[in-house]
Amino acid sequence: MRKFGGLILVCSLLMTVSCNYFRGGKKEVKQDGFLYIRTNAGFDEVMDSLSDKLNQPEVFKKYAVSKDYPSKIKAGKYKLSTDDTNKELLNRLILGSQTEVPLMIGNEPTIFHLAGKVSKKIEADSAQIVNAIIVYGLKQNPQLDAETVKIYFIPNTYNFFWPTNGEEFVERMLTEFQKVWTPERQKKADEMGLSTLQVFTLASIVQMESSKTDEQPKVAKAYLNRLEKGMKLQADPTSIYAYKLQNGFDQKIQRVVGTHLATPSDYNTYKVKGLPPAPICLPNLSAVDAVLNPADHPFVYFCADPDRPGYHSFTNSYAEHQKNAAKYREWLESRGIK
């Protein structure tokens, strides 16, 4: 009887092994895609997310349980492929072999816009990201606020893992900032008598005036010349930013008009002399370098040139500047831009 019982046990073990081998070798994924597993997700939640992505979810579930996956769940974004066997998919989940998420940070006007874009790519929601940014700013410097803290977020494309929380996102961006705000750049700012905040604030104006990297140093120099002469910057992008701060960022402004120029705000350089209190966008590194390495010219006036889209005409003659401005207005009106 003992021999018989032992034989039954061996057969049972062999059947279990063969069943697991069979389940592990099956290809169940319906189509290529991704599986998102949130932080602290349980096994039932993972299977709920997987159920409509597999032909036979129960087969995968039994296989996963046999490999003790319920105690090994790791959050992340995981690639699903129709070529995956259950074994290959499960191994990926157990090892936490995630797919990186490319996160593109652009010239966002505020940290709220930034958080909204970022929250679409990582697990943290926009409120958590905003809170993490503000808390970080206060820790760094009590004078940093939701506007001035923008200097730490450099536009670029970064790779993240999806289960990133707000604090981790901010820490990563600080690391990236420290990579680019080198001692050499700090030295140039010091030699120009500009603080880091002032460099990024002027760079943000340059960025919104011209996206042409070859022209940005020329635009930067024109503004620096105005500052040196004690002139108001009279930068159209600052009046637009001031107007949107008061009236909402959801409107599209194609042409600057009197209403925008008259907006009472510390950001409106038609109203106040000197730089605004903080950046009006997240400037590209090219605009930052344009401020630190401006072109060599004496011009203080410039206006968009309709003959060279994206570029400007520069002059030191106010009369010539008025002609350039009139030419640009005519171009706008000929296209019905009001």
C-alpha positions as CSV (number, residue, x, y, z in Angstrom):
1,M,0.0,0.0,0.0
2,R,2.8,2.3,0.8
3,K,4.4,1.8,-2.6
4,F,1.0,2.4,-4.2
5,G,0.5,5.6,-2.3
6,G,4.0,6.8,-3.2
7,L,3.3,6.1,-6.8
8,I,0.1,8.1,-6.6
9,L,2.0,11.0,-5.1
10,V,4.7,10.9,-7.8
11,C,2.1,10.8,-10.5
12,S,0.3,13.7,-8.9
13,L,3.5,15.7,-8.8
14,L,4.2,14.8,-12.4
15,M,0.7,15.9,-13.5
16,T,1.1,19.2,-11.7
17,V,4.5,19.9,-13.3
18,S,3.2,18.9,-16.7
19,C,0.1,21.1,-16.3
20,N,2.3,24.1,-15.2
21,Y,4.6,23.4,-18.2
22,F,1.6,23.3,-20.5
23,R,0.1,26.5,-19.0
24,G,3.5,28.3,-19.2
25,G,4.0,27.4,-22.8
26,K,0.7,28.8,-24.0
27,K,0.4,32.1,-25.9
28,E,-2.6,33.9,-24.5
29,V,-2.1,37.6,-25.3
30,K,-4.7,38.8,-27.8
31,Q,-2.9,41.8,-29.2
32,D,0.2,43.9,-28.6
33,G,-0.2,46.5,-26.0
34,F,0.6,47.4,-22.4
35,L,-0.4,46.5,-18.9
36,Y,-0.4,49.1,-16.2
37,I,0.0,47.9,-12.6
38,R,-0.4,50.6,-10.0
39,T,1.6,50.8,-6.8
40,N,0.2,48.4,-4.1
41,A,-2.1,46.7,-6.6
42,G,-3.3,43.2,-5.5
43,F,-3.5,40.1,-7.6
44,D,-7.2,40.3,-8.3
45,E,-6.7,43.9,-9.6
46,V,-3.9,42.7,-11.9
47,M,-6.1,39.9,-13.2
48,D,-8.9,42.4,-13.7
49,S,-6.6,44.5,-15.9
50,L,-5.4,41.4,-17.7
51,S,-8.6,39.6,-18.3
52,D,-9.7,41.3,-21.5
53,K,-6.1,41.1,-22.9
54,L,-5.8,37.3,-22.7
55,N,-7.6,34.6,-24.5
56,Q,-7.8,32.4,-21.5
57,P,-7.2,34.5,-18.3
58,E,-8.0,31.5,-16.0
59,V,-5.1,29.5,-17.5
60,F,-2.7,32.4,-16.9
61,K,-4.1,32.9,-13.4
62,K,-3.5,29.3,-12.4
63,Y,0.0,29.5,-13.8
64,A,0.7,32.7,-11.9
65,V,-0.6,31.3,-8.6
66,S,1.6,28.2,-9.1
67,K,4.6,30.6,-9.4
68,D,3.6,32.6,-6.3
69,Y,3.1,35.7,-8.3
70,P,0.5,37.2,-5.9
71,S,3.3,37.8,-3.4
72,K,5.7,39.2,-6.0
73,I,3.7,41.9,-7.7
74,K,5.6,45.0,-8.9
75,A,4.0,48.2,-10.2
76,G,4.8,49.4,-13.6
77,K,4.0,49.6,-17.3
78,Y,4.6,46.3,-19.0
79,K,4.7,45.4,-22.7
80,L,2.3,42.8,-23.9
81,S,3.1,40.9,-27.1
82,T,1.2,38.2,-28.9
83,D,4.5,36.4,-29.1
84,D,4.7,36.1,-25.3
85,T,4.1,32.7,-23.7
86,N,2.6,32.8,-20.3
87,K,6.0,32.0,-18.9
88,E,7.7,34.9,-20.6
89,L,5.0,37.4,-19.6
90,L,4.9,36.2,-16.0
91,N,8.7,36.3,-15.8
92,R,8.6,39.9,-17.0
93,L,6.0,40.8,-14.3
94,I,7.9,39.0,-11.5
95,L,11.2,40.6,-12.5
96,G,9.6,44.1,-12.9
97,S,11.0,44.4,-16.4
98,Q,9.1,47.6,-17.2
99,T,8.9,49.6,-20.4
100,E,10.3,53.1,-20.0
101,V,8.0,56.0,-20.6
102,P,9.3,58.9,-22.7
103,L,8.2,62.2,-21.0
104,M,8.5,65.3,-23.1
105,I,8.6,68.6,-21.1
106,G,7.9,71.6,-23.2
107,N,7.6,75.3,-22.8
108,E,4.8,75.1,-20.3
109,P,3.7,78.5,-18.8
110,T,3.0,77.3,-15.2
111,I,3.7,74.3,-13.0
112,F,0.0,73.5,-13.2
113,H,0.3,73.0,-17.0
114,L,3.5,71.1,-16.4
115,A,1.8,68.8,-13.9
116,G,-1.1,68.2,-16.2
117,K,1.2,67.0,-19.0
118,V,3.4,64.9,-16.7
119,S,0.5,63.2,-15.0
120,K,-0.5,61.7,-18.3
121,K,2.8,59.8,-18.4
122,I,3.5,58.7,-14.8
123,E,1.4,57.3,-12.0
124,A,1.3,60.5,-9.9
125,D,-1.7,62.7,-10.6
126,S,-1.4,66.5,-11.3
127,A,-2.3,67.5,-7.7
128,Q,0.4,65.3,-6.2
129,I,3.0,66.7,-8.7
130,V,2.1,70.3,-8.0
131,N,2.3,69.7,-4.3
132,A,5.7,68.0,-4.6
133,I,7.0,70.9,-6.6
134,I,5.8,73.5,-4.1
135,V,7.0,71.6,-1.1
136,Y,10.4,71.1,-2.8
137,G,10.6,74.9,-3.6
138,L,9.9,75.8,0.0
139,K,12.6,73.4,1.3
140,Q,15.1,74.9,-1.1
141,N,14.3,78.5,-0.5
142,P,11.4,80.0,1.5
143,Q,11.2,82.7,-1.2
144,L,10.5,80.2,-4.0
145,D,6.9,80.0,-5.0
146,A,4.8,78.4,-7.7
147,E,6.2,80.9,-10.2
148,T,9.9,81.1,-9.4
149,V,10.3,77.4,-8.9
150,K,9.8,76.9,-12.6
151,I,13.6,77.5,-13.2
152,Y,14.3,73.9,-12.1
153,F,12.3,72.3,-15.0
154,I,14.3,72.2,-18.2
155,P,12.4,71.3,-21.4
156,N,13.6,68.0,-22.9
157,T,12.5,64.4,-23.3
158,Y,13.3,62.2,-20.3
159,N,12.7,58.5,-19.7
160,F,10.8,57.6,-16.6
161,F,9.2,54.4,-15.2
162,W,5.5,54.8,-15.0
163,P,5.1,54.2,-11.2
164,T,6.9,57.5,-10.4
165,N,5.4,59.6,-7.6
166,G,5.5,63.4,-7.4
167,E,8.6,63.5,-5.1
168,E,10.5,61.2,-7.4
169,F,9.6,63.3,-10.4
170,V,10.8,66.5,-8.7
171,E,14.1,64.8,-7.5
172,R,14.8,63.6,-11.0
173,M,14.2,67.1,-12.5
174,L,16.5,68.7,-9.9
175,T,19.2,66.2,-10.9
176,E,18.7,67.1,-14.6
177,F,18.8,70.9,-13.7
178,Q,22.1,70.4,-11.8
179,K,23.6,68.7,-14.9
180,V,22.9,71.7,-17.1
181,W,23.3,74.6,-14.6
182,T,27.0,74.1,-14.5
183,P,29.7,76.2,-12.7
184,E,30.6,77.6,-16.2
185,R,27.0,78.8,-16.7
186,Q,26.8,80.2,-13.2
187,K,30.1,82.0,-13.7
188,K,28.8,83.7,-16.9
189,A,25.6,84.7,-15.0
190,D,27.8,86.2,-12.2
191,E,29.9,88.1,-14.7
192,M,26.8,89.6,-16.2
193,G,25.4,90.5,-12.8
194,L,22.4,88.3,-13.2
195,S,21.0,85.8,-10.7
196,T,19.9,82.3,-11.8
197,L,16.3,83.5,-11.6
198,Q,17.0,86.5,-13.8
199,V,18.7,84.4,-16.4
200,F,15.8,82.0,-16.7
201,T,13.3,84.8,-16.6
202,L,14.9,86.6,-19.5
203,A,15.4,83.3,-21.3
204,S,11.7,82.6,-21.0
205,I,10.9,85.9,-22.8
206,V,13.5,85.1,-25.5
207,Q,11.9,81.7,-25.9
208,M,8.5,83.1,-26.4
209,E,9.8,85.8,-28.8
210,S,11.7,83.4,-31.0
211,S,11.9,79.6,-31.3
212,K,14.7,80.0,-33.8
213,T,17.9,78.9,-32.0
214,D,20.1,80.8,-34.4
215,E,18.2,84.1,-33.7
216,Q,17.8,83.7,-29.9
217,P,21.2,85.3,-29.0
218,K,20.3,88.3,-31.1
219,V,16.9,88.7,-29.4
220,A,18.6,88.2,-26.0
221,K,21.1,91.0,-26.8
222,A,18.3,93.4,-27.8
223,Y,16.6,92.9,-24.4
224,L,19.9,93.2,-22.6
225,N,20.6,96.5,-24.4
226,R,17.2,97.8,-23.3
227,L,18.0,96.8,-19.7
228,E,21.4,98.5,-19.9
229,K,19.8,101.7,-21.2
230,G,17.1,101.7,-18.5
231,M,14.3,101.2,-21.1
232,K,11.2,99.1,-20.5
233,L,11.5,95.7,-22.1
234,Q,8.1,96.1,-23.7
235,A,8.0,92.4,-24.6
236,D,4.8,91.3,-26.1
237,P,5.0,87.8,-24.6
238,T,5.0,89.3,-21.1
239,S,1.8,91.2,-21.7
240,I,0.1,88.0,-23.1
241,Y,1.3,86.1,-20.0
242,A,0.0,88.8,-17.7
243,Y,-3.4,88.8,-19.5
244,K,-3.7,85.0,-19.3
245,L,-2.8,85.0,-15.7
246,Q,-5.8,87.1,-15.0
247,N,-8.2,85.8,-17.7
248,G,-7.3,82.1,-18.1
249,F,-4.8,80.2,-20.3
250,D,-7.4,78.4,-22.3
251,Q,-7.6,81.2,-24.9
252,K,-5.5,81.4,-28.1
253,I,-4.0,84.9,-28.7
254,Q,-2.7,85.3,-32.3
255,R,-2.2,89.0,-32.1
256,V,-1.3,91.4,-29.3
257,V,-3.7,94.3,-29.0
258,G,-4.2,97.2,-26.6
259,T,-6.2,95.1,-24.1
260,H,-3.2,92.9,-23.6
261,L,-0.7,95.7,-23.4
262,A,-2.8,97.5,-20.8
263,T,-3.0,94.6,-18.4
264,P,-2.0,95.8,-14.9
265,S,0.6,93.3,-13.7
266,D,4.2,92.9,-12.5
267,Y,4.6,90.6,-15.5
268,N,3.6,93.1,-18.1
269,T,6.8,94.8,-19.2
270,Y,4.8,97.5,-21.0
271,K,3.7,98.6,-17.5
272,V,6.8,97.9,-15.4
273,K,10.5,98.5,-15.9
274,G,13.0,95.6,-15.7
275,L,12.4,91.9,-15.7
276,P,9.1,90.2,-14.6
277,P,9.3,88.5,-11.2
278,A,9.6,85.0,-12.6
279,P,9.8,83.1,-16.0
280,I,6.7,83.3,-18.3
281,C,7.4,79.7,-19.5
282,L,9.9,76.9,-19.1
283,P,12.7,78.1,-21.5
284,N,14.8,75.7,-23.6
285,L,18.5,75.4,-22.8
286,S,19.2,77.2,-26.1
287,A,17.4,80.3,-24.8
288,V,19.3,80.1,-21.5
289,D,22.5,80.0,-23.4
290,A,21.4,82.8,-25.6
291,V,21.1,85.0,-22.6
292,L,24.5,83.9,-21.3
293,N,26.1,84.2,-24.7
294,P,24.3,87.0,-26.4
295,A,25.1,88.3,-29.9
296,D,27.2,91.4,-30.3
297,H,25.0,94.2,-31.7
298,P,23.7,97.6,-30.6
299,F,20.0,97.1,-31.6
300,V,17.1,97.8,-29.2
301,Y,14.2,97.5,-31.5
302,F,13.0,94.4,-33.4
303,C,9.7,93.3,-35.0
304,A,8.5,90.1,-36.6
305,D,9.5,89.9,-40.3
306,P,6.7,88.6,-42.5
307,D,9.2,88.0,-45.3
308,R,11.1,85.5,-43.0
309,P,8.5,83.7,-40.9
310,G,9.8,83.1,-37.4
311,Y,12.5,85.7,-37.7
312,H,12.7,89.4,-36.9
313,S,14.0,92.7,-38.3
314,F,16.3,94.6,-36.0
315,T,17.1,98.3,-35.9
316,N,18.2,101.2,-33.7
317,S,16.0,103.6,-35.6
318,Y,12.6,104.1,-34.0
319,A,11.2,105.4,-37.3
320,E,12.4,102.3,-39.1
321,H,11.0,100.2,-36.4
322,Q,7.6,101.8,-36.9
323,K,7.8,101.0,-40.6
324,N,8.6,97.4,-39.8
325,A,5.7,97.2,-37.3
326,A,3.3,98.7,-39.9
327,K,4.4,96.1,-42.4
328,Y,3.8,93.3,-40.0
329,R,0.4,94.6,-39.1
330,E,-0.6,94.8,-42.7
331,W,0.6,91.2,-43.1
332,L,-1.6,90.1,-40.2
333,E,-4.6,91.9,-41.5
334,S,-4.2,90.5,-45.0
335,R,-4.6,87.0,-43.4
336,G,-7.5,88.0,-41.2
337,I,-5.6,87.7,-38.0
338,K,-7.2,90.0,-35.4
